[in-house]
Amino acid sequence: CTPAIFAAPAVTFYKDIEPLLQSRCQSCHRPGEIGPMPLMNYQQVRPWAAAIKEAVLSKKMPPWFADGRAHQQYNDDPSLTGAELATIENWVASGAPEGNLKDAPAPRRFVGGWNIGTPDVVVEMPQPYAVPASGTVEYTYIIIPSGFTKDTWVTAAEIRPGTPASMHHAILFTRTPGSKWLRSYPAGVPFVPAPRPGQKVRSSDADRTVEGSLADEWLVGYAPGQRPWPLPKDTAYLVKAGSDFVLQLHYTPSGKASSDRTRIGLVLSKERPAHRALVAGVANGTFAIPPGDSNHQVEGSSTFASNVKVLAASPHMHLRGRAMLLESVDAEGARQGVFDVPRYDFNWQQMYSLSKPLTMTKGSKLEMKAWFDNSRNNPNNPDPTATVHWGDQTYEEMALAVLIIQIDTDQDLEAIFERPQPAPVSVRAAKE
């Protein structure tokens, strides 16, 4: 037998497991976050040891859906290595020992619940919003003056809903002083925008790019399982002097009436950055998914009219979403993967931050392919007998790849794409 002096050292919680939980799990598994149970100390973790082993070995946790076939490396990949998986497996097999407290790492600190550190500015809904227990809540907007008297650069932003269980998503936009977008509505009061002439409902973006422009931009978004979007140190979002914030809220009743008061934290740059960040997208808003179709494909593309860099990208679909592929295509037709998500999960809206920004030259394009399962075999399908179109609600669908791109600070936003990118229009809007 092997002498004891040569035996492998025992795997313990404090020495081996807690560091993994801090780096991979605690951002979600802590009080007030999306994780169903906190994993902050041994007493909280021990009852879940066997379940943790099963979740990590099956690759259910940590959640990560980008496949290596895109041949990209990402900054925020939480996947466990083979050695780390073996460590967890050995710990559970040996009875999940606690070990010596002296081996414990320093506790991971979260500043007031924020993942971005201490915000310089916190934007908050003026009043709580009452979310009903049931029914459909249309997209709701609140205009909040920024109070910025000079051009302000934002290096990090985070949305924290007051009631995550009822929040489908939230987006904070900026509205420039000269924009006509939603100008007829008062500040500080929740409202559902009235449709434009010829429509009975608005598009999902409240016709932002129709009434306004790309300068009325998407600043930060929230969706279940989504972490704050990182930016390089020399890059920031611009909020022009005198701008308003426009907060878009999409609530999904959870069966219990609730009250939400969402907050947004902003970290500001002390100086003008070298580059500007802009949120854009590749979408198809005209699809029709047939009833019962288990693998319906939808395609979309955007062509660039100037040189930009893609910093990060995220797939967005609803409950029928099955998979999405995003590729760049240069002027000569050469392809490169941005992300390949063969197993999409609506509960984890992930932004894939590229380790090396992807340069897109004038004339190159991004092509998106999305697949949907509208069959009875999809347990999440709200109605397999329906023909499904683009729409705001979870029982409808979207085919959208969200992008964070990097441009020059003085670049004309209207000259980024070859032609204006129309906001998708729901079939309800088109038909009614």
C-alpha positions as CSV (number, residue, x, y, z in Angstrom):
1,C,0.0,0.0,0.0
2,T,1.0,3.6,-0.4
3,P,2.8,5.0,2.7
4,A,0.8,7.7,4.4
5,I,3.6,10.3,3.8
6,F,2.9,10.0,0.1
7,A,-0.9,10.1,0.3
8,A,-2.6,13.0,-1.5
9,P,-3.5,15.8,0.8
10,A,-7.2,15.9,2.0
11,V,-9.5,18.1,0.0
12,T,-11.3,20.5,2.4
13,F,-13.8,23.2,2.2
14,Y,-11.7,26.1,3.4
15,K,-8.6,25.3,1.5
16,D,-10.0,24.0,-1.8
17,I,-13.7,24.6,-2.2
18,E,-14.4,28.0,-0.9
19,P,-12.0,29.7,-3.3
20,L,-13.9,28.1,-6.2
21,L,-17.2,29.2,-4.8
22,Q,-15.9,32.8,-4.5
23,S,-14.7,33.0,-8.1
24,R,-17.4,31.1,-9.8
25,C,-20.6,31.0,-7.7
26,Q,-21.1,33.7,-5.1
27,S,-21.9,36.6,-7.5
28,C,-25.2,34.8,-8.0
29,H,-25.5,32.6,-4.9
30,R,-25.7,35.3,-2.2
31,P,-28.6,37.0,-0.5
32,G,-30.7,39.1,-3.0
33,E,-29.3,37.5,-6.1
34,I,-30.7,35.0,-8.6
35,G,-29.2,31.9,-7.1
36,P,-31.8,29.9,-5.2
37,M,-29.6,29.5,-2.1
38,P,-26.6,31.4,-0.7
39,L,-23.2,29.6,-0.8
40,M,-21.2,32.1,1.3
41,N,-20.0,29.8,4.1
42,Y,-19.6,26.1,5.1
43,Q,-22.9,26.0,7.0
44,Q,-24.8,27.1,3.9
45,V,-22.8,24.9,1.4
46,R,-22.6,21.6,3.3
47,P,-26.3,20.6,2.8
48,W,-25.9,21.1,-0.9
49,A,-22.6,19.3,-1.4
50,A,-24.1,16.3,-3.4
51,A,-26.3,18.6,-5.5
52,I,-23.3,20.9,-6.3
53,K,-21.3,17.9,-7.4
54,E,-24.1,16.8,-9.7
55,A,-24.6,20.3,-11.1
56,V,-21.0,20.9,-12.0
57,L,-20.3,17.4,-13.4
58,S,-23.4,17.8,-15.7
59,K,-22.1,21.3,-16.7
60,K,-25.4,22.8,-15.6
61,M,-23.4,25.0,-13.3
62,P,-21.7,27.4,-13.5
63,P,-24.0,28.5,-16.3
64,W,-22.1,28.9,-19.6
65,F,-23.5,28.2,-23.0
66,A,-21.0,29.4,-25.6
67,D,-19.4,26.5,-27.4
68,G,-15.8,26.4,-28.4
69,R,-16.7,26.0,-32.0
70,A,-16.8,29.8,-32.3
71,H,-13.0,29.7,-31.7
72,Q,-13.2,32.6,-29.4
73,Q,-11.8,33.2,-25.9
74,Y,-14.0,35.2,-23.4
75,N,-13.0,37.3,-20.4
76,D,-15.8,36.0,-18.2
77,D,-15.9,32.3,-18.8
78,P,-16.7,30.7,-15.4
79,S,-16.3,27.1,-16.6
80,L,-14.5,24.8,-14.2
81,T,-11.3,23.0,-15.4
82,G,-11.0,19.2,-15.2
83,A,-8.8,19.5,-12.2
84,E,-11.3,21.8,-10.4
85,L,-14.2,19.4,-11.2
86,A,-12.1,16.5,-9.8
87,T,-11.5,18.6,-6.6
88,I,-15.2,19.0,-6.0
89,E,-15.9,15.4,-6.8
90,N,-13.2,14.2,-4.3
91,W,-14.4,16.6,-1.6
92,V,-17.9,15.2,-1.8
93,A,-16.7,11.6,-2.0
94,S,-14.7,12.1,1.2
95,G,-17.7,13.4,3.2
96,A,-17.4,17.2,2.4
97,P,-14.9,17.9,5.3
98,E,-14.8,21.4,6.6
99,G,-11.0,21.6,7.2
100,N,-9.1,24.2,9.1
101,L,-10.5,27.7,9.3
102,K,-7.0,29.1,9.1
103,D,-6.9,27.9,5.5
104,A,-9.9,30.0,4.5
105,P,-9.5,32.8,2.0
106,A,-10.6,36.3,2.9
107,P,-14.3,36.6,2.4
108,R,-15.4,38.1,-0.9
109,R,-16.8,41.5,-0.4
110,F,-19.8,42.9,-2.3
111,V,-20.2,46.7,-2.0
112,G,-23.8,47.3,-1.0
113,G,-24.9,44.5,-3.3
114,W,-23.3,46.1,-6.4
115,N,-21.2,44.0,-8.7
116,I,-19.5,47.1,-10.2
117,G,-18.1,48.5,-7.0
118,T,-19.4,51.7,-5.4
119,P,-21.4,53.7,-7.9
120,D,-20.7,57.4,-8.4
121,V,-24.3,58.0,-9.3
122,V,-27.4,55.9,-8.4
123,V,-30.6,56.4,-10.5
124,E,-33.7,55.2,-8.8
125,M,-37.4,55.0,-9.8
126,P,-39.2,57.9,-8.2
127,Q,-41.9,55.7,-6.8
128,P,-42.4,51.9,-6.4
129,Y,-44.3,50.2,-9.2
130,A,-47.1,47.8,-8.3
131,V,-46.8,44.5,-10.2
132,P,-50.1,42.6,-10.4
133,A,-50.2,38.9,-9.5
134,S,-51.4,37.9,-13.0
135,G,-52.2,39.2,-16.5
136,T,-50.0,40.9,-19.1
137,V,-48.0,44.0,-18.3
138,E,-47.0,46.0,-21.4
139,Y,-43.6,47.6,-21.6
140,T,-43.6,50.5,-19.1
141,Y,-41.4,53.6,-19.3
142,I,-40.2,56.2,-16.8
143,I,-38.4,59.3,-17.8
144,I,-35.8,60.4,-15.2
145,P,-33.7,63.6,-15.8
146,S,-30.0,62.8,-15.5
147,G,-29.1,66.2,-14.0
148,F,-25.8,66.1,-15.9
149,T,-24.8,69.6,-16.8
150,K,-21.8,68.5,-18.9
151,D,-21.0,65.6,-21.1
152,T,-20.4,62.6,-18.8
153,W,-18.6,59.3,-19.6
154,V,-19.8,56.1,-17.9
155,T,-17.3,53.3,-17.5
156,A,-19.6,50.8,-15.7
157,A,-23.3,50.4,-15.1
158,E,-25.6,48.0,-13.4
159,I,-29.4,47.6,-13.0
160,R,-30.7,46.1,-9.8
161,P,-34.4,45.3,-9.8
162,G,-36.2,45.6,-6.5
163,T,-38.2,42.4,-7.3
164,P,-36.2,40.1,-9.6
165,A,-38.9,37.4,-9.6
166,S,-41.3,39.7,-11.5
167,M,-38.7,41.3,-13.8
168,H,-38.4,40.0,-17.4
169,H,-35.9,42.7,-18.2
170,A,-35.1,46.3,-17.8
171,I,-33.1,48.7,-20.0
172,L,-31.8,52.2,-19.3
173,F,-31.6,54.4,-22.3
174,T,-30.3,58.0,-22.7
175,R,-32.4,60.6,-24.5
176,T,-30.5,63.5,-26.0
177,P,-31.8,67.1,-25.4
178,G,-33.0,67.6,-29.0
179,S,-34.7,64.2,-29.4
180,K,-38.4,63.9,-30.1
181,W,-38.6,60.4,-28.6
182,L,-41.4,60.2,-26.0
183,R,-41.5,64.0,-25.6
184,S,-45.2,64.1,-24.8
185,Y,-44.8,62.2,-21.6
186,P,-44.0,63.8,-18.2
187,A,-41.0,62.8,-16.2
188,G,-41.2,60.6,-13.1
189,V,-44.5,58.9,-14.0
190,P,-44.7,55.3,-15.3
191,F,-46.5,55.1,-18.7
192,V,-47.2,52.8,-21.5
193,P,-46.5,54.7,-24.7
194,A,-49.4,55.3,-27.1
195,P,-48.9,53.9,-30.6
196,R,-47.9,56.0,-33.5
197,P,-50.5,56.7,-36.3
198,G,-51.5,53.4,-37.9
199,Q,-50.6,51.2,-35.0
200,K,-52.4,50.0,-31.9
201,V,-49.3,49.0,-30.0
202,R,-45.7,50.2,-30.0
203,S,-42.7,48.3,-31.2
204,S,-40.5,46.8,-28.5
205,D,-38.2,49.8,-28.6
206,A,-41.0,52.4,-28.4
207,D,-39.9,53.5,-31.8
208,R,-36.7,55.0,-30.3
209,T,-34.8,55.1,-33.6
210,V,-37.9,56.4,-35.5
211,E,-38.7,59.4,-33.3
212,G,-35.1,59.9,-32.1
213,S,-31.8,58.5,-33.4
214,L,-29.0,56.1,-32.5
215,A,-27.8,58.9,-30.2
216,D,-30.8,58.0,-27.9
217,E,-28.8,54.9,-27.0
218,W,-29.1,51.8,-24.9
219,L,-26.8,52.3,-21.8
220,V,-27.3,49.2,-19.8
221,G,-29.7,46.3,-19.6
222,Y,-30.8,43.7,-17.0
223,A,-32.1,40.2,-17.7
224,P,-32.1,37.1,-15.5
225,G,-28.6,35.7,-14.9
226,Q,-26.9,38.6,-16.7
227,R,-23.8,40.1,-15.2
228,P,-22.8,43.7,-15.7
229,W,-21.1,44.3,-19.1
230,P,-17.4,45.0,-18.7
231,L,-15.6,47.7,-20.8
232,P,-11.9,48.1,-21.5
233,K,-10.2,50.8,-19.3
234,D,-9.9,53.2,-22.2
235,T,-13.6,53.0,-23.2
236,A,-16.9,54.5,-21.9
237,Y,-20.5,55.3,-22.7
238,L,-21.4,58.9,-23.4
239,V,-24.3,60.7,-21.7
240,K,-24.6,64.1,-23.2
241,A,-25.2,67.2,-21.1
242,G,-28.9,67.8,-20.5
243,S,-29.9,64.2,-21.4
244,D,-32.7,62.3,-19.7
245,F,-32.6,58.7,-18.7
246,V,-35.5,56.6,-20.1
247,L,-36.0,53.4,-18.1
248,Q,-37.8,50.6,-19.9
249,L,-39.4,48.0,-17.6
250,H,-40.9,44.7,-18.6
251,Y,-42.6,42.9,-15.8
252,T,-43.9,39.3,-15.9
253,P,-46.4,38.6,-13.1
254,S,-45.2,35.7,-11.0
255,G,-48.5,34.7,-9.4
256,K,-48.0,37.0,-6.4
257,A,-48.6,40.7,-6.3
258,S,-45.3,42.6,-5.7
259,S,-43.8,46.0,-5.6
260,D,-40.6,47.0,-7.5
261,R,-38.3,50.0,-7.2
262,T,-35.4,49.4,-9.6
263,R,-32.1,51.1,-9.1
264,I,-29.2,51.8,-11.6
265,G,-25.6,52.3,-10.5
266,L,-23.2,54.3,-12.7
267,V,-19.4,54.6,-12.4
268,L,-18.1,57.7,-14.0
269,S,-14.8,58.4,-15.8
270,K,-12.8,61.4,-14.5
271,E,-11.5,62.1,-18.0
272,R,-12.5,61.8,-21.6
273,P,-11.7,58.2,-22.8
274,A,-9.9,57.2,-25.9
275,H,-12.9,55.3,-27.2
276,R,-16.7,55.3,-27.0
277,A,-18.8,52.2,-26.3
278,L,-22.2,51.8,-28.1
279,V,-24.8,49.1,-27.8
280,A,-26.2,47.9,-31.1
281,G,-27.7,44.7,-32.5
282,V,-28.3,42.3,-35.2
283,A,-32.0,41.3,-35.5
284,N,-34.8,39.9,-37.6
285,G,-38.2,41.2,-36.7
286,T,-40.3,39.8,-39.6
287,F,-40.2,36.0,-38.9
288,A,-43.1,33.6,-38.5
289,I,-42.4,30.4,-36.6
290,P,-44.9,27.7,-37.8
291,P,-46.9,25.7,-35.2
292,G,-45.1,22.5,-34.2
293,D,-41.8,23.3,-35.9
294,S,-39.0,22.0,-33.6
295,N,-36.1,23.6,-35.4
296,H,-37.2,26.7,-37.3
297,Q,-34.3,28.9,-38.5
298,V,-34.3,32.7,-38.6
299,E,-31.5,34.8,-40.0
300,G,-30.5,38.4,-39.8
301,S,-27.4,40.6,-40.6
302,S,-26.0,44.1,-40.2
303,T,-23.3,45.6,-42.5
304,F,-20.9,48.2,-41.2
305,A,-20.2,51.4,-43.1
306,S,-17.2,52.3,-41.0
307,N,-14.5,50.5,-38.9
308,V,-15.6,49.4,-35.5
309,K,-14.5,46.8,-32.9
310,V,-16.9,44.3,-31.3
311,L,-16.2,44.0,-27.6
312,A,-19.0,41.7,-26.6
313,A,-22.2,40.0,-27.8
314,S,-25.2,38.3,-26.4
315,P,-28.0,36.1,-27.8
316,H,-31.6,37.1,-26.9
317,M,-34.6,35.0,-27.6
318,H,-37.6,33.9,-25.4
319,L,-39.0,30.5,-24.3
320,R,-38.9,28.9,-27.8
321,G,-35.2,29.9,-28.3
322,R,-33.1,26.8,-29.0
323,A,-29.7,28.0,-30.4
324,M,-28.0,31.0,-31.9
325,L,-24.8,31.5,-34.0
326,L,-23.2,34.9,-34.6
327,E,-20.4,35.2,-37.2
328,S,-18.5,38.0,-38.8
329,V,-18.0,38.0,-42.5
330,D,-15.3,40.2,-44.1
331,A,-15.3,41.8,-47.5
332,E,-13.7,38.7,-49.0
333,G,-16.2,36.4,-47.5
334,A,-14.0,35.0,-44.7
335,R,-16.0,34.0,-41.6
336,Q,-15.1,34.1,-37.9
337,G,-17.3,33.1,-35.0
338,V,-18.3,35.6,-32.4
339,F,-20.4,33.2,-30.4
340,D,-22.0,29.8,-30.9
341,V,-24.7,28.9,-28.4
342,P,-26.1,25.5,-29.2
343,R,-28.1,25.2,-26.0
344,Y,-29.8,28.5,-25.3
345,D,-31.4,29.0,-21.9
346,F,-33.8,31.9,-21.5
347,N,-33.1,31.9,-17.7
348,W,-29.4,32.9,-18.3
349,Q,-29.0,35.9,-20.5
350,Q,-25.3,36.0,-20.9
351,M,-23.0,38.6,-22.5
352,Y,-19.9,37.0,-24.0
353,S,-17.0,39.5,-23.6
354,L,-14.3,38.8,-26.2
355,S,-10.8,38.5,-24.8
356,K,-9.5,40.0,-28.0
357,P,-11.9,42.7,-29.6
358,L,-13.0,41.7,-33.1
359,T,-12.2,44.3,-35.7
360,M,-14.9,44.9,-38.3
361,T,-13.8,46.9,-41.3
362,K,-16.0,49.0,-43.6
363,G,-18.1,46.6,-45.7
364,S,-17.9,43.7,-43.3
365,K,-21.0,42.3,-41.7
366,L,-22.3,40.3,-38.8
367,E,-24.6,37.4,-39.6
368,M,-27.0,35.9,-37.0
369,K,-28.7,32.6,-37.2
370,A,-31.3,31.6,-34.6
371,W,-33.2,28.3,-34.1
372,F,-36.6,27.9,-32.4
373,D,-38.5,24.9,-31.0
374,N,-42.2,25.5,-31.3
375,S,-43.1,21.9,-30.8
376,R,-44.8,20.0,-28.0
377,N,-41.5,18.5,-27.0
378,N,-40.4,21.9,-25.7
379,P,-41.5,21.9,-22.1
380,N,-41.3,25.8,-21.9
381,N,-43.4,26.3,-25.0
382,P,-46.4,28.5,-24.1
383,D,-48.5,27.3,-27.1
384,P,-47.2,24.9,-29.7
385,T,-50.3,25.5,-31.9
386,A,-49.5,29.2,-32.4
387,T,-47.7,30.8,-35.3
388,V,-45.1,32.9,-33.5
389,H,-43.9,36.4,-34.4
390,W,-41.7,39.1,-32.9
391,G,-43.3,40.5,-29.8
392,D,-42.5,42.0,-26.5
393,Q,-44.1,39.4,-24.3
394,T,-42.4,36.2,-23.2
395,Y,-45.1,34.1,-25.0
396,E,-44.0,35.8,-28.2
397,E,-40.4,35.7,-29.6
398,M,-37.3,37.7,-30.5
399,A,-34.3,37.0,-32.7
400,L,-31.7,39.4,-31.5
401,A,-27.9,39.5,-31.0
402,V,-27.0,42.4,-28.7
403,L,-23.6,43.9,-29.4
404,I,-21.3,46.2,-27.5
405,I,-19.1,47.9,-30.1
406,Q,-16.1,50.3,-29.7
407,I,-15.9,53.4,-31.9
408,D,-14.0,56.7,-31.9
409,T,-15.3,59.3,-29.4
410,D,-16.2,61.7,-32.3
411,Q,-17.6,59.1,-34.7
412,D,-21.0,59.9,-36.3
413,L,-23.4,57.3,-35.0
414,E,-25.6,57.5,-38.1
415,A,-22.6,56.4,-40.2
416,I,-21.8,53.2,-38.4
417,F,-24.2,50.9,-40.4
418,E,-24.7,50.9,-44.2
419,R,-28.4,51.8,-43.7
420,P,-30.5,52.7,-40.6
421,Q,-31.3,49.7,-38.5
422,P,-35.2,49.7,-38.2
423,A,-36.6,48.7,-34.8
424,P,-38.5,45.3,-35.1
425,V,-42.2,45.8,-35.2
426,S,-44.5,43.2,-33.6
427,V,-47.1,41.5,-35.7
428,R,-49.7,43.0,-33.4
429,A,-48.6,46.4,-34.4
430,A,-48.5,45.6,-38.1
431,K,-51.8,43.9,-38.3
432,E,-53.9,45.9,-35.8
